[in-house]
Amino acid sequence: MGVVNIDDETHANVRKASLISCRSINSQAAFWIKIGMLSEMNPTLSFNEIMSNEFLTAGVSATNLSKEIIND
């Protein structure tokens, strides 16, 4: 594993985001890098579409919560 140099502000944002998402700082940075790379490779897809594809690839099935909320 290599070292990536980032500015202090970005590091602080990664640290804060890692607390919210219950990821380690390294895992949060890796997540952002992966999503950023997928976004650049698929510029027409939204974040939600990218995440949906990632969940499908991982075999995760989730119901559409917005439909459940509207029906309540």
CHARMM-style PDB file with segment names, atoms N, HN, CA, C and O in Angstrom:
ATOM      1  N   MET     1       0.851  -1.165   0.000  1.00  0.00      PROA
ATOM      2  CA  MET     1       0.000   0.000   0.000  1.00  0.00      PROA
ATOM      3  C   MET     1       0.896   1.227   0.000  1.00  0.00      PROA
ATOM      4  O   MET     1       1.897   1.278   0.715  1.00  0.00      PROA
ATOM      5  N   GLY     2       0.532   2.205  -0.800  1.00  0.00      PROA
ATOM      6  HN  GLY     2      -0.281   2.163  -1.381  1.00  0.00      PROA
ATOM      7  CA  GLY     2       1.329   3.419  -0.924  1.00  0.00      PROA
ATOM      8  C   GLY     2       0.771   4.556  -0.089  1.00  0.00      PROA
ATOM      9  O   GLY     2      -0.275   4.436   0.548  1.00  0.00      PROA
ATOM     10  N   VAL     3       1.485   5.640  -0.108  1.00  0.00      PROA
ATOM     11  HN  VAL     3       2.335   5.738  -0.625  1.00  0.00      PROA
ATOM     12  CA  VAL     3       1.090   6.840   0.617  1.00  0.00      PROA
ATOM     13  C   VAL     3       0.609   7.865  -0.399  1.00  0.00      PROA
ATOM     14  O   VAL     3       1.237   8.061  -1.439  1.00  0.00      PROA
ATOM     15  N   VAL     4      -0.503   8.514  -0.094  1.00  0.00      PROA
ATOM     16  HN  VAL     4      -1.014   8.355   0.751  1.00  0.00      PROA
ATOM     17  CA  VAL     4      -1.037   9.569  -0.942  1.00  0.00      PROA
ATOM     18  C   VAL     4      -0.973  10.867  -0.155  1.00  0.00      PROA
ATOM     19  O   VAL     4      -1.484  10.946   0.962  1.00  0.00      PROA
ATOM     20  N   ASN     5      -0.356  11.870  -0.728  1.00  0.00      PROA
ATOM     21  HN  ASN     5       0.059  11.806  -1.636  1.00  0.00      PROA
ATOM     22  CA  ASN     5      -0.279  13.172  -0.074  1.00  0.00      PROA
ATOM     23  C   ASN     5      -1.483  14.017  -0.470  1.00  0.00      PROA
ATOM     24  O   ASN     5      -1.729  14.248  -1.653  1.00  0.00      PROA
ATOM     25  N   ILE     6      -2.228  14.474   0.530  1.00  0.00      PROA
ATOM     26  HN  ILE     6      -2.028  14.286   1.491  1.00  0.00      PROA
ATOM     27  CA  ILE     6      -3.365  15.363   0.298  1.00  0.00      PROA
ATOM     28  C   ILE     6      -3.214  16.569   1.212  1.00  0.00      PROA
ATOM     29  O   ILE     6      -2.501  16.523   2.215  1.00  0.00      PROA
ATOM     30  N   ASP     7      -3.897  17.650   0.848  1.00  0.00      PROA
ATOM     31  HN  ASP     7      -4.476  17.688   0.034  1.00  0.00      PROA
ATOM     32  CA  ASP     7      -3.781  18.860   1.659  1.00  0.00      PROA
ATOM     33  C   ASP     7      -4.520  18.679   2.989  1.00  0.00      PROA
ATOM     34  O   ASP     7      -5.355  17.785   3.131  1.00  0.00      PROA
ATOM     35  N   ASP     8      -4.207  19.522   3.937  1.00  0.00      PROA
ATOM     36  HN  ASP     8      -3.529  20.249   3.822  1.00  0.00      PROA
ATOM     37  CA  ASP     8      -4.759  19.407   5.291  1.00  0.00      PROA
ATOM     38  C   ASP     8      -6.276  19.529   5.318  1.00  0.00      PROA
ATOM     39  O   ASP     8      -6.941  18.822   6.075  1.00  0.00      PROA
ATOM     40  N   GLU     9      -6.829  20.422   4.498  1.00  0.00      PROA
ATOM     41  HN  GLU     9      -6.288  20.997   3.883  1.00  0.00      PROA
ATOM     42  CA  GLU     9      -8.284  20.606   4.483  1.00  0.00      PROA
ATOM     43  C   GLU     9      -8.995  19.349   3.992  1.00  0.00      PROA
ATOM     44  O   GLU     9     -10.004  18.939   4.566  1.00  0.00      PROA
ATOM     45  N   THR    10      -8.470  18.739   2.933  1.00  0.00      PROA
ATOM     46  HN  THR    10      -7.651  19.072   2.467  1.00  0.00      PROA
ATOM     47  CA  THR    10      -9.060  17.501   2.423  1.00  0.00      PROA
ATOM     48  C   THR    10      -8.945  16.391   3.458  1.00  0.00      PROA
ATOM     49  O   THR    10      -9.888  15.625   3.654  1.00  0.00      PROA
ATOM     50  N   HSD    11      -7.804  16.301   4.116  1.00  0.00      PROA
ATOM     51  HN  HSD    11      -7.038  16.924   3.957  1.00  0.00      PROA
ATOM     52  CA  HSD    11      -7.627  15.289   5.159  1.00  0.00      PROA
ATOM     53  C   HSD    11      -8.640  15.493   6.283  1.00  0.00      PROA
ATOM     54  O   HSD    11      -9.217  14.527   6.781  1.00  0.00      PROA
ATOM     55  N   ALA    12      -8.856  16.740   6.682  1.00  0.00      PROA
ATOM     56  HN  ALA    12      -8.387  17.525   6.277  1.00  0.00      PROA
ATOM     57  CA  ALA    12      -9.834  17.032   7.737  1.00  0.00      PROA
ATOM     58  C   ALA    12     -11.236  16.628   7.294  1.00  0.00      PROA
ATOM     59  O   ALA    12     -12.006  16.091   8.090  1.00  0.00      PROA
ATOM     60  N   ASN    13     -11.574  16.880   6.032  1.00  0.00      PROA
ATOM     61  HN  ASN    13     -10.948  17.316   5.385  1.00  0.00      PROA
ATOM     62  CA  ASN    13     -12.892  16.496   5.526  1.00  0.00      PROA
ATOM     63  C   ASN    13     -13.049  14.984   5.462  1.00  0.00      PROA
ATOM     64  O   ASN    13     -14.123  14.461   5.762  1.00  0.00      PROA
ATOM     65  N   VAL    14     -11.994  14.275   5.077  1.00  0.00      PROA
ATOM     66  HN  VAL    14     -11.122  14.699   4.833  1.00  0.00      PROA
ATOM     67  CA  VAL    14     -12.037  12.807   5.064  1.00  0.00      PROA
ATOM     68  C   VAL    14     -12.238  12.286   6.484  1.00  0.00      PROA
ATOM     69  O   VAL    14     -13.032  11.373   6.710  1.00  0.00      PROA
ATOM     70  N   ARG    15     -11.519  12.870   7.435  1.00  0.00      PROA
ATOM     71  HN  ARG    15     -10.874  13.612   7.252  1.00  0.00      PROA
ATOM     72  CA  ARG    15     -11.636  12.446   8.833  1.00  0.00      PROA
ATOM     73  C   ARG    15     -13.061  12.666   9.342  1.00  0.00      PROA
ATOM     74  O   ARG    15     -13.627  11.778   9.978  1.00  0.00      PROA
ATOM     75  N   LYS    16     -13.647  13.831   9.073  1.00  0.00      PROA
ATOM     76  HN  LYS    16     -13.187  14.552   8.556  1.00  0.00      PROA
ATOM     77  CA  LYS    16     -15.015  14.127   9.522  1.00  0.00      PROA
ATOM     78  C   LYS    16     -16.024  13.187   8.867  1.00  0.00      PROA
ATOM     79  O   LYS    16     -16.917  12.660   9.531  1.00  0.00      PROA
ATOM     80  N   ALA    17     -15.875  12.984   7.564  1.00  0.00      PROA
ATOM     81  HN  ALA    17     -15.150  13.412   7.024  1.00  0.00      PROA
ATOM     82  CA  ALA    17     -16.797  12.100   6.847  1.00  0.00      PROA
ATOM     83  C   ALA    17     -16.681  10.665   7.335  1.00  0.00      PROA
ATOM     84  O   ALA    17     -17.675   9.940   7.364  1.00  0.00      PROA
ATOM     85  N   SER    18     -15.485  10.247   7.716  1.00  0.00      PROA
ATOM     86  HN  SER    18     -14.677  10.836   7.692  1.00  0.00      PROA
ATOM     87  CA  SER    18     -15.297   8.875   8.192  1.00  0.00      PROA
ATOM     88  C   SER    18     -16.054   8.634   9.493  1.00  0.00      PROA
ATOM     89  O   SER    18     -16.522   7.524   9.743  1.00  0.00      PROA
ATOM     90  N   LEU    19     -16.175   9.662  10.317  1.00  0.00      PROA
ATOM     91  HN  LEU    19     -15.795  10.564  10.113  1.00  0.00      PROA
ATOM     92  CA  LEU    19     -16.933   9.524  11.566  1.00  0.00      PROA
ATOM     93  C   LEU    19     -18.417   9.328  11.285  1.00  0.00      PROA
ATOM     94  O   LEU    19     -19.075   8.512  11.931  1.00  0.00      PROA
ATOM     95  N   ILE    20     -18.933  10.070  10.329  1.00  0.00      PROA
ATOM     96  HN  ILE    20     -18.398  10.732   9.805  1.00  0.00      PROA
ATOM     97  CA  ILE    20     -20.358   9.987   9.989  1.00  0.00      PROA
ATOM     98  C   ILE    20     -20.691   8.644   9.350  1.00  0.00      PROA
ATOM     99  O   ILE    20     -21.731   8.053   9.637  1.00  0.00      PROA
ATOM    100  N   SER    21     -19.804   8.168   8.485  1.00  0.00      PROA
ATOM    101  HN  SER    21     -18.959   8.648   8.251  1.00  0.00      PROA
ATOM    102  CA  SER    21     -20.083   6.947   7.728  1.00  0.00      PROA
ATOM    103  C   SER    21     -19.588   5.676   8.408  1.00  0.00      PROA
ATOM    104  O   SER    21     -19.739   4.583   7.863  1.00  0.00      PROA
ATOM    105  N   CYS    22     -18.999   5.812   9.590  1.00  0.00      PROA
ATOM    106  HN  CYS    22     -18.876   6.700  10.033  1.00  0.00      PROA
ATOM    107  CA  CYS    22     -18.486   4.656  10.347  1.00  0.00      PROA
ATOM    108  C   CYS    22     -17.422   3.886   9.564  1.00  0.00      PROA
ATOM    109  O   CYS    22     -17.349   2.660   9.635  1.00  0.00      PROA
ATOM    110  N   ARG    23     -16.606   4.622   8.821  1.00  0.00      PROA
ATOM    111  HN  ARG    23     -16.666   5.619   8.763  1.00  0.00      PROA
ATOM    112  CA  ARG    23     -15.483   4.030   8.102  1.00  0.00      PROA
ATOM    113  C   ARG    23     -14.192   4.543   8.723  1.00  0.00      PROA
ATOM    114  O   ARG    23     -14.176   5.582   9.383  1.00  0.00      PROA
ATOM    115  N   SER    24     -13.119   3.807   8.504  1.00  0.00      PROA
ATOM    116  HN  SER    24     -13.132   2.963   7.968  1.00  0.00      PROA
ATOM    117  CA  SER    24     -11.812   4.336   8.888  1.00  0.00      PROA
ATOM    118  C   SER    24     -11.479   5.487   7.939  1.00  0.00      PROA
ATOM    119  O   SER    24     -12.097   5.630   6.884  1.00  0.00      PROA
ATOM    120  N   ILE    25     -10.508   6.298   8.318  1.00  0.00      PROA
ATOM    121  HN  ILE    25     -10.006   6.182   9.175  1.00  0.00      PROA
ATOM    122  CA  ILE    25     -10.095   7.398   7.447  1.00  0.00      PROA
ATOM    123  C   ILE    25      -9.627   6.846   6.100  1.00  0.00      PROA
ATOM    124  O   ILE    25      -9.978   7.388   5.052  1.00  0.00      PROA
ATOM    125  N   ASN    26      -8.842   5.775   6.124  1.00  0.00      PROA
ATOM    126  HN  ASN    26      -8.557   5.335   6.975  1.00  0.00      PROA
ATOM    127  CA  ASN    26      -8.366   5.174   4.871  1.00  0.00      PROA
ATOM    128  C   ASN    26      -9.512   4.625   4.030  1.00  0.00      PROA
ATOM    129  O   ASN    26      -9.518   4.779   2.809  1.00  0.00      PROA
ATOM    130  N   SER    27     -10.481   3.986   4.680  1.00  0.00      PROA
ATOM    131  HN  SER    27     -10.476   3.861   5.672  1.00  0.00      PROA
ATOM    132  CA  SER    27     -11.626   3.442   3.943  1.00  0.00      PROA
ATOM    133  C   SER    27     -12.475   4.549   3.334  1.00  0.00      PROA
ATOM    134  O   SER    27     -12.984   4.407   2.222  1.00  0.00      PROA
ATOM    135  N   GLN    28     -12.626   5.650   4.062  1.00  0.00      PROA
ATOM    136  HN  GLN    28     -12.212   5.765   4.966  1.00  0.00      PROA
ATOM    137  CA  GLN    28     -13.393   6.778   3.529  1.00  0.00      PROA
ATOM    138  C   GLN    28     -12.698   7.360   2.306  1.00  0.00      PROA
ATOM    139  O   GLN    28     -13.339   7.634   1.291  1.00  0.00      PROA
ATOM    140  N   ALA    29     -11.385   7.547   2.405  1.00  0.00      PROA
ATOM    141  HN  ALA    29     -10.864   7.325   3.229  1.00  0.00      PROA
ATOM    142  CA  ALA    29     -10.626   8.070   1.261  1.00  0.00      PROA
ATOM    143  C   ALA    29     -10.728   7.114   0.073  1.00  0.00      PROA
ATOM    144  O   ALA    29     -10.911   7.554  -1.062  1.00  0.00      PROA
ATOM    145  N   ALA    30     -10.613   5.816   0.328  1.00  0.00      PROA
ATOM    146  HN  ALA    30     -10.465   5.459   1.250  1.00  0.00      PROA
ATOM    147  CA  ALA    30     -10.709   4.822  -0.743  1.00  0.00      PROA
ATOM    148  C   ALA    30     -12.091   4.858  -1.388  1.00  0.00      PROA
ATOM    149  O   ALA    30     -12.209   4.732  -2.607  1.00  0.00      PROA
ATOM    150  N   PHE    31     -13.142   5.030  -0.577  1.00  0.00      PROA
ATOM    151  HN  PHE    31     -13.046   5.132   0.413  1.00  0.00      PROA
ATOM    152  CA  PHE    31     -14.509   5.113  -1.095  1.00  0.00      PROA
ATOM    153  C   PHE    31     -14.647   6.317  -2.013  1.00  0.00      PROA
ATOM    154  O   PHE    31     -15.156   6.198  -3.128  1.00  0.00      PROA
ATOM    155  N   TRP    32     -14.189   7.488  -1.543  1.00  0.00      PROA
ATOM    156  HN  TRP    32     -13.775   7.584  -0.637  1.00  0.00      PROA
ATOM    157  CA  TRP    32     -14.277   8.693  -2.366  1.00  0.00      PROA
ATOM    158  C   TRP    32     -13.474   8.550  -3.654  1.00  0.00      PROA
ATOM    159  O   TRP    32     -13.914   9.000  -4.712  1.00  0.00      PROA
ATOM    160  N   ILE    33     -12.312   7.934  -3.573  1.00  0.00      PROA
ATOM    161  HN  ILE    33     -11.955   7.568  -2.714  1.00  0.00      PROA
ATOM    162  CA  ILE    33     -11.494   7.738  -4.772  1.00  0.00      PROA
ATOM    163  C   ILE    33     -12.219   6.822  -5.754  1.00  0.00      PROA
ATOM    164  O   ILE    33     -12.260   7.099  -6.953  1.00  0.00      PROA
ATOM    165  N   LYS    34     -12.788   5.732  -5.247  1.00  0.00      PROA
ATOM    166  HN  LYS    34     -12.755   5.506  -4.274  1.00  0.00      PROA
ATOM    167  CA  LYS    34     -13.496   4.788  -6.120  1.00  0.00      PROA
ATOM    168  C   LYS    34     -14.696   5.449  -6.781  1.00  0.00      PROA
ATOM    169  O   LYS    34     -14.883   5.324  -7.991  1.00  0.00      PROA
ATOM    170  N   ILE    35     -15.511   6.153  -5.998  1.00  0.00      PROA
ATOM    171  HN  ILE    35     -15.359   6.255  -5.015  1.00  0.00      PROA
ATOM    172  CA  ILE    35     -16.699   6.807  -6.550  1.00  0.00      PROA
ATOM    173  C   ILE    35     -16.290   7.897  -7.537  1.00  0.00      PROA
ATOM    174  O   ILE    35     -16.923   8.058  -8.580  1.00  0.00      PROA
ATOM    175  N   GLY    36     -15.246   8.638  -7.216  1.00  0.00      PROA
ATOM    176  HN  GLY    36     -14.731   8.507  -6.368  1.00  0.00      PROA
ATOM    177  CA  GLY    36     -14.755   9.662  -8.137  1.00  0.00      PROA
ATOM    178  C   GLY    36     -14.279   9.067  -9.446  1.00  0.00      PROA
ATOM    179  O   GLY    36     -14.553   9.607 -10.517  1.00  0.00      PROA
ATOM    180  N   MET    37     -13.567   7.956  -9.362  1.00  0.00      PROA
ATOM    181  HN  MET    37     -13.344   7.517  -8.492  1.00  0.00      PROA
ATOM    182  CA  MET    37     -13.078   7.290 -10.564  1.00  0.00      PROA
ATOM    183  C   MET    37     -14.252   6.769 -11.400  1.00  0.00      PROA
ATOM    184  O   MET    37     -14.269   6.928 -12.620  1.00  0.00      PROA
ATOM    185  N   LEU    38     -15.233   6.147 -10.735  1.00  0.00      PROA
ATOM    186  HN  LEU    38     -15.220   6.018  -9.744  1.00  0.00      PROA
ATOM    187  CA  LEU    38     -16.411   5.660 -11.458  1.00  0.00      PROA
ATOM    188  C   LEU    38     -17.189   6.813 -12.080  1.00  0.00      PROA
ATOM    189  O   LEU    38     -17.734   6.673 -13.175  1.00  0.00      PROA
ATOM    190  N   SER    39     -17.246   7.950 -11.390  1.00  0.00      PROA
ATOM    191  HN  SER    39     -16.803   8.063 -10.500  1.00  0.00      PROA
ATOM    192  CA  SER    39     -17.933   9.131 -11.924  1.00  0.00      PROA
ATOM    193  C   SER    39     -17.234   9.654 -13.172  1.00  0.00      PROA
ATOM    194  O   SER    39     -17.889  10.020 -14.147  1.00  0.00      PROA
ATOM    195  N   GLU    40     -15.916   9.688 -13.142  1.00  0.00      PROA
ATOM    196  HN  GLU    40     -15.384   9.391 -12.350  1.00  0.00      PROA
ATOM    197  CA  GLU    40     -15.171  10.148 -14.318  1.00  0.00      PROA
ATOM    198  C   GLU    40     -15.322   9.185 -15.489  1.00  0.00      PROA
ATOM    199  O   GLU    40     -15.370   9.610 -16.644  1.00  0.00      PROA
ATOM    200  N   MET    41     -15.395   7.892 -15.194  1.00  0.00      PROA
ATOM    201  HN  MET    41     -15.356   7.547 -14.256  1.00  0.00      PROA
ATOM    202  CA  MET    41     -15.526   6.890 -16.249  1.00  0.00      PROA
ATOM    203  C   MET    41     -16.952   6.811 -16.795  1.00  0.00      PROA
ATOM    204  O   MET    41     -17.170   6.339 -17.911  1.00  0.00      PROA
ATOM    205  N   ASN    42     -17.926   7.278 -15.999  1.00  0.00      PROA
ATOM    206  HN  ASN    42     -17.749   7.661 -15.093  1.00  0.00      PROA
ATOM    207  CA  ASN    42     -19.342   7.227 -16.372  1.00  0.00      PROA
ATOM    208  C   ASN    42     -19.989   8.583 -16.101  1.00  0.00      PROA
ATOM    209  O   ASN    42     -20.822   8.693 -15.201  1.00  0.00      PROA
ATOM    210  N   PRO    43     -19.626   9.612 -16.857  1.00  0.00      PROA
ATOM    211  CA  PRO    43     -20.066  10.973 -16.535  1.00  0.00      PROA
ATOM    212  C   PRO    43     -21.569  11.216 -16.650  1.00  0.00      PROA
ATOM    213  O   PRO    43     -22.070  12.215 -16.135  1.00  0.00      PROA
ATOM    214  N   THR    44     -22.287  10.329 -17.309  1.00  0.00      PROA
ATOM    215  HN  THR    44     -21.880   9.517 -17.728  1.00  0.00      PROA
ATOM    216  CA  THR    44     -23.730  10.540 -17.447  1.00  0.00      PROA
ATOM    217  C   THR    44     -24.521   9.933 -16.289  1.00  0.00      PROA
ATOM    218  O   THR    44     -25.723  10.174 -16.173  1.00  0.00      PROA
ATOM    219  N   LEU    45     -23.867   9.152 -15.435  1.00  0.00      PROA
ATOM    220  HN  LEU    45     -22.891   8.956 -15.529  1.00  0.00      PROA
ATOM    221  CA  LEU    45     -24.565   8.521 -14.312  1.00  0.00      PROA
ATOM    222  C   LEU    45     -24.553   9.422 -13.085  1.00  0.00      PROA
ATOM    223  O   LEU    45     -23.572  10.115 -12.816  1.00  0.00      PROA
ATOM    224  N   SER    46     -25.655   9.400 -12.347  1.00  0.00      PROA
ATOM    225  HN  SER    46     -26.452   8.836 -12.566  1.00  0.00      PROA
ATOM    226  CA  SER    46     -25.720  10.130 -11.079  1.00  0.00      PROA
ATOM    227  C   SER    46     -25.048   9.299  -9.988  1.00  0.00      PROA
ATOM    228  O   SER    46     -24.760   8.118 -10.178  1.00  0.00      PROA
ATOM    229  N   PHE    47     -24.806   9.935  -8.851  1.00  0.00      PROA
ATOM    230  HN  PHE    47     -25.040  10.895  -8.698  1.00  0.00      PROA
ATOM    231  CA  PHE    47     -24.249   9.211  -7.703  1.00  0.00      PROA
ATOM    232  C   PHE    47     -25.148   8.033  -7.342  1.00  0.00      PROA
ATOM    233  O   PHE    47     -24.659   6.932  -7.089  1.00  0.00      PROA
ATOM    234  N   ASN    48     -26.463   8.260  -7.319  1.00  0.00      PROA
ATOM    235  HN  ASN    48     -26.860   9.155  -7.525  1.00  0.00      PROA
ATOM    236  CA  ASN    48     -27.393   7.188  -6.954  1.00  0.00      PROA
ATOM    237  C   ASN    48     -27.343   6.032  -7.946  1.00  0.00      PROA
ATOM    238  O   ASN    48     -27.446   4.872  -7.547  1.00  0.00      PROA
ATOM    239  N   GLU    49     -27.188   6.333  -9.228  1.00  0.00      PROA
ATOM    240  HN  GLU    49     -27.105   7.275  -9.552  1.00  0.00      PROA
ATOM    241  CA  GLU    49     -27.077   5.269 -10.228  1.00  0.00      PROA
ATOM    242  C   GLU    49     -25.781   4.485 -10.048  1.00  0.00      PROA
ATOM    243  O   GLU    49     -25.769   3.260 -10.169  1.00  0.00      PROA
ATOM    244  N   ILE    50     -24.703   5.187  -9.762  1.00  0.00      PROA
ATOM    245  HN  ILE    50     -24.713   6.182  -9.663  1.00  0.00      PROA
ATOM    246  CA  ILE    50     -23.426   4.510  -9.518  1.00  0.00      PROA
ATOM    247  C   ILE    50     -23.543   3.605  -8.299  1.00  0.00      PROA
ATOM    248  O   ILE    50     -23.107   2.454  -8.341  1.00  0.00      PROA
ATOM    249  N   MET    51     -24.126   4.108  -7.214  1.00  0.00      PROA
ATOM    250  HN  MET    51     -24.480   5.043  -7.180  1.00  0.00      PROA
ATOM    251  CA  MET    51     -24.275   3.304  -6.003  1.00  0.00      PROA
ATOM    252  C   MET    51     -25.193   2.110  -6.242  1.00  0.00      PROA
ATOM    253  O   MET    51     -24.927   1.015  -5.747  1.00  0.00      PROA
ATOM    254  N   SER    52     -26.263   2.313  -6.990  1.00  0.00      PROA
ATOM    255  HN  SER    52     -26.479   3.203  -7.391  1.00  0.00      PROA
ATOM    256  CA  SER    52     -27.166   1.211  -7.312  1.00  0.00      PROA
ATOM    257  C   SER    52     -26.425   0.120  -8.076  1.00  0.00      PROA
ATOM    258  O   SER    52     -26.593  -1.065  -7.787  1.00  0.00      PROA
ATOM    259  N   ASN    53     -25.610   0.513  -9.045  1.00  0.00      PROA
ATOM    260  HN  ASN    53     -25.474   1.476  -9.279  1.00  0.00      PROA
ATOM    261  CA  ASN    53     -24.808  -0.465  -9.792  1.00  0.00      PROA
ATOM    262  C   ASN    53     -23.826  -1.191  -8.885  1.00  0.00      PROA
ATOM    263  O   ASN    53     -23.625  -2.397  -9.026  1.00  0.00      PROA
ATOM    264  N   GLU    54     -23.216  -0.467  -7.957  1.00  0.00      PROA
ATOM    265  HN  GLU    54     -23.380   0.513  -7.843  1.00  0.00      PROA
ATOM    266  CA  GLU    54     -22.266  -1.086  -7.026  1.00  0.00      PROA
ATOM    267  C   GLU    54     -22.976  -2.093  -6.118  1.00  0.00      PROA
ATOM    268  O   GLU    54     -22.452  -3.177  -5.863  1.00  0.00      PROA
ATOM    269  N   PHE    55     -24.168  -1.737  -5.632  1.00  0.00      PROA
ATOM    270  HN  PHE    55     -24.594  -0.857  -5.839  1.00  0.00      PROA
ATOM    271  CA  PHE    55     -24.935  -2.668  -4.800  1.00  0.00      PROA
ATOM    272  C   PHE    55     -25.307  -3.914  -5.594  1.00  0.00      PROA
ATOM    273  O   PHE    55     -25.180  -5.030  -5.091  1.00  0.00      PROA
ATOM    274  N   LEU    56     -25.765  -3.734  -6.831  1.00  0.00      PROA
ATOM    275  HN  LEU    56     -25.868  -2.827  -7.240  1.00  0.00      PROA
ATOM    276  CA  LEU    56     -26.118  -4.883  -7.662  1.00  0.00      PROA
ATOM    277  C   LEU    56     -24.912  -5.777  -7.911  1.00  0.00      PROA
ATOM    278  O   LEU    56     -25.016  -7.002  -7.843  1.00  0.00      PROA
ATOM    279  N   THR    57     -23.770  -5.167  -8.198  1.00  0.00      PROA
ATOM    280  HN  THR    57     -23.685  -4.173  -8.253  1.00  0.00      PROA
ATOM    281  CA  THR    57     -22.540  -5.928  -8.429  1.00  0.00      PROA
ATOM    282  C   THR    57     -22.154  -6.739  -7.199  1.00  0.00      PROA
ATOM    283  O   THR    57     -21.651  -7.856  -7.316  1.00  0.00      PROA
ATOM    284  N   ALA    58     -22.392  -6.171  -6.021  1.00  0.00      PROA
ATOM    285  HN  ALA    58     -22.801  -5.263  -5.926  1.00  0.00      PROA
ATOM    286  CA  ALA    58     -22.054  -6.852  -4.767  1.00  0.00      PROA
ATOM    287  C   ALA    58     -23.127  -7.851  -4.345  1.00  0.00      PROA
ATOM    288  O   ALA    58     -22.947  -8.577  -3.368  1.00  0.00      PROA
ATOM    289  N   GLY    59     -24.243  -7.891  -5.077  1.00  0.00      PROA
ATOM    290  HN  GLY    59     -24.389  -7.301  -5.871  1.00  0.00      PROA
ATOM    291  CA  GLY    59     -25.319  -8.815  -4.742  1.00  0.00      PROA
ATOM    292  C   GLY    59     -26.214  -8.334  -3.621  1.00  0.00      PROA
ATOM    293  O   GLY    59     -26.897  -9.133  -2.980  1.00  0.00      PROA
ATOM    294  N   VAL    60     -26.214  -7.023  -3.378  1.00  0.00      PROA
ATOM    295  HN  VAL    60     -25.659  -6.374  -3.899  1.00  0.00      PROA
ATOM    296  CA  VAL    60     -27.051  -6.454  -2.319  1.00  0.00      PROA
ATOM    297  C   VAL    60     -28.382  -6.039  -2.923  1.00  0.00      PROA
ATOM    298  O   VAL    60     -28.426  -5.352  -3.944  1.00  0.00      PROA
ATOM    299  N   SER    61     -29.466  -6.462  -2.283  1.00  0.00      PROA
ATOM    300  HN  SER    61     -29.430  -7.020  -1.454  1.00  0.00      PROA
ATOM    301  CA  SER    61     -30.802  -6.105  -2.742  1.00  0.00      PROA
ATOM    302  C   SER    61     -31.451  -5.198  -1.707  1.00  0.00      PROA
ATOM    303  O   SER    61     -31.472  -5.509  -0.516  1.00  0.00      PROA
ATOM    304  N   ALA    62     -31.973  -4.088  -2.169  1.00  0.00      PROA
ATOM    305  HN  ALA    62     -31.956  -3.835  -3.136  1.00  0.00      PROA
ATOM    306  CA  ALA    62     -32.657  -3.161  -1.263  1.00  0.00      PROA
ATOM    307  C   ALA    62     -33.918  -2.662  -1.942  1.00  0.00      PROA
ATOM    308  O   ALA    62     -33.944  -2.439  -3.152  1.00  0.00      PROA
ATOM    309  N   THR    63     -34.958  -2.490  -1.152  1.00  0.00      PROA
ATOM    310  HN  THR    63     -34.938  -2.671  -0.168  1.00  0.00      PROA
ATOM    311  CA  THR    63     -36.200  -1.968  -1.711  1.00  0.00      PROA
ATOM    312  C   THR    63     -36.066  -0.475  -1.936  1.00  0.00      PROA
ATOM    313  O   THR    63     -35.211   0.178  -1.338  1.00  0.00      PROA
ATOM    314  N   ASN    64     -36.901   0.054  -2.785  1.00  0.00      PROA
ATOM    315  HN  ASN    64     -37.596  -0.476  -3.270  1.00  0.00      PROA
ATOM    316  CA  ASN    64     -36.921   1.486  -3.042  1.00  0.00      PROA
ATOM    317  C   ASN    64     -37.699   2.150  -1.916  1.00  0.00      PROA
ATOM    318  O   ASN    64     -38.927   2.084  -1.887  1.00  0.00      PROA
ATOM    319  N   LEU    65     -37.002   2.780  -1.002  1.00  0.00      PROA
ATOM    320  HN  LEU    65     -36.004   2.834  -1.026  1.00  0.00      PROA
ATOM    321  CA  LEU    65     -37.634   3.370   0.173  1.00  0.00      PROA
ATOM    322  C   LEU    65     -38.548   4.525  -0.181  1.00  0.00      PROA
ATOM    323  O   LEU    65     -39.529   4.760   0.524  1.00  0.00      PROA
ATOM    324  N   SER    66     -38.263   5.254  -1.247  1.00  0.00      PROA
ATOM    325  HN  SER    66     -37.466   5.063  -1.820  1.00  0.00      PROA
ATOM    326  CA  SER    66     -39.112   6.387  -1.606  1.00  0.00      PROA
ATOM    327  C   SER    66     -40.516   5.913  -1.952  1.00  0.00      PROA
ATOM    328  O   SER    66     -41.485   6.609  -1.649  1.00  0.00      PROA
ATOM    329  N   LYS    67     -40.650   4.760  -2.571  1.00  0.00      PROA
ATOM    330  HN  LYS    67     -39.863   4.195  -2.817  1.00  0.00      PROA
ATOM    331  CA  LYS    67     -41.976   4.222  -2.876  1.00  0.00      PROA
ATOM    332  C   LYS    67     -42.704   3.842  -1.593  1.00  0.00      PROA
ATOM    333  O   LYS    67     -43.912   4.050  -1.484  1.00  0.00      PROA
ATOM    334  N   GLU    68     -41.984   3.291  -0.622  1.00  0.00      PROA
ATOM    335  HN  GLU    68     -41.002   3.122  -0.711  1.00  0.00      PROA
ATOM    336  CA  GLU    68     -42.603   2.913   0.643  1.00  0.00      PROA
ATOM    337  C   GLU    68     -43.073   4.140   1.408  1.00  0.00      PROA
ATOM    338  O   GLU    68     -44.143   4.108   2.017  1.00  0.00      PROA
ATOM    339  N   ILE    69     -42.306   5.209   1.392  1.00  0.00      PROA
ATOM    340  HN  ILE    69     -41.437   5.235   0.897  1.00  0.00      PROA
ATOM    341  CA  ILE    69     -42.673   6.430   2.106  1.00  0.00      PROA
ATOM    342  C   ILE    69     -43.906   7.061   1.476  1.00  0.00      PROA
ATOM    343  O   ILE    69     -44.799   7.521   2.186  1.00  0.00      PROA
ATOM    344  N   ILE    70     -43.963   7.085   0.144  1.00  0.00      PROA
ATOM    345  HN  ILE    70     -43.237   6.711  -0.433  1.00  0.00      PROA
ATOM    346  CA  ILE    70     -45.100   7.681  -0.555  1.00  0.00      PROA
ATOM    347  C   ILE    70     -46.371   6.893  -0.279  1.00  0.00      PROA
ATOM    348  O   ILE    70     -47.445   7.483  -0.159  1.00  0.00      PROA
ATOM    349  N   ASN    71     -46.271   5.575  -0.176  1.00  0.00      PROA
ATOM    350  HN  ASN    71     -45.399   5.096  -0.273  1.00  0.00      PROA
ATOM    351  CA  ASN    71     -47.446   4.734   0.034  1.00  0.00      PROA
ATOM    352  C   ASN    71     -47.962   4.766   1.463  1.00  0.00      PROA
ATOM    353  O   ASN    71     -49.079   4.312   1.711  1.00  0.00      PROA
ATOM    354  N   ASP    72     -47.197   5.282   2.402  1.00  0.00      PROA
ATOM    355  HN  ASP    72     -46.289   5.651   2.200  1.00  0.00      PROA
ATOM    356  CA  ASP    72     -47.637   5.321   3.808  1.00  0.00      PROA
ATOM    357  C   ASP    72     -48.566   6.459   4.097  1.00  0.00      PROA
ATOM    358  OT1 ASP    72     -49.015   6.617   5.232  1.00  0.00      PROA
TER     359      ASP     72
END
